[in-house]
């Protein structure tokens, strides 16, 4: 079942989400929700989806960055982003610790459909959370995977990438694809005067 993805402006995207107990996670209702969120994310397609994005204020997100989504990206851009395939998994009640200098890349969001912007994110992340079975796990991530985790965990705290972006870089996905996607980020920042006083 494909769930409706709510868009920026919906108040559920601006609330701190509620935690789930291990018993709740293992319930038929939450297990069904996880499956529907997986289908919705894959259909979109996206690499992550948080429960607030489907209108539910719960500390639950699904993540997957399959190799087939990366085939159209030039190898040098994949290397620049530190992007490699990530198998499907579930993150519940996460706590996040960040490490490394912030790096900037374009991000999009299924709840800000049709747009993208440069967003600084930490290079590495450690996440303590519960998995889809309600068991505690620790995730160590770097590069693009760390970015995905930070983006989805932001959703559980009522934060959108719009709150962190370089506003001068905000553009339509169509414009990004046609004009900017194949350029190194340093050149993009220079041409858009990102980081310069306004």
Secondary structure, 3 states (H helix, E strand, C coil): CCCCCCCCCCHHHHCCCECCCHHHHCCHHHHHHHHHHHHHHHHHCCCEEEHHHHCCCECEEEEEECHHHCCCCCHHHHHHHCCCCEEEEEEEEEEEEEEEEEEEEEEECCCCCCEEEEEEEEEEEEEEEECCCCCEEEEEEEHHHHHHHHHHHHHHCCCCHHHCECHHHCEEHHHHHHHHCCCCHHHHHHHHCCCCCC
